[in-house]
Amino acid sequence: MRSRVILGAAMLALAGPLALAPSLAAGPGDPIVKARQTSMKEMAAAAKTIAEMFDGRRAYEPAAFRAAAGTLSARAGPALIAEFPTGSLGAPSSAKLEIDQARPEFEALARHIGRLADALDAKAKTAPAGITADMRMTGPPMDGGSLLGKRPGAAQADPAGMPAEHLLHLILQDCSSCHSKFRQRQE
Ligand code: HEC
């Protein structure tokens, strides 16, 4: 039960940015910024789809699970890094200028979420017709190694050995870690 509550809270935190898409899109805008904001929204929709299937708020369908996990995998990792080139940061985008001063940390986070998303994608490719017990997370989410300093010992955990639901939790943690450090809302 506890994991459902945590997942709900994590999704709530992500719902904000979805609902409050910046008005930037209305102006001429920078195509690089627009493209990455679209990618981010696609990741948010994909994460929400998977979370809702595991929460029972949406019917579980292996094909939908595969598609959503594929989106996360395609948008994270190197693709995410490529969407934040120097010169595209700062207002009116919500990407902080600090990304440039902390490239190694930003890129490590992007690669970390990329590895988790790849592991989830691999599992989704062979997902059974219904959610099985081994796809479920058994305890509270173990911090798989937030690169921002928590529980360094757990950082070596192999994502391939984790249940799909656990991977989703760790992915959501990485979304939040990066946003809290590298995103500032432009209202
Ligand atoms: C490595 C850093 C990083 C990771 C990981 C990350 N984001 Fe983001 N995200 C950002 C930054 C920076 C912005 C601001 C982009 C801008 O406005 O140019 C952003 C913006 C967003 C937005 C707002 C898009 C808009 O329309 O303005 C959403 C929604 C979002 N992210 C969802 C997610 C979700 C869901 C995940 C995890 C599956 C995630 N992000 C992972 C850095 C990250």
Residues whose N, C-alpha, C, O or C-beta is under 5 A from the ligand:
A	BS01	HEC	L14 P17 L18 A21 P22 V33 Q37 M40 K41 M43 A44 A47 S93 S94 A95 K96 F106 L109 A110 I113 I171 D174 C175 C178 H179 F182 R183
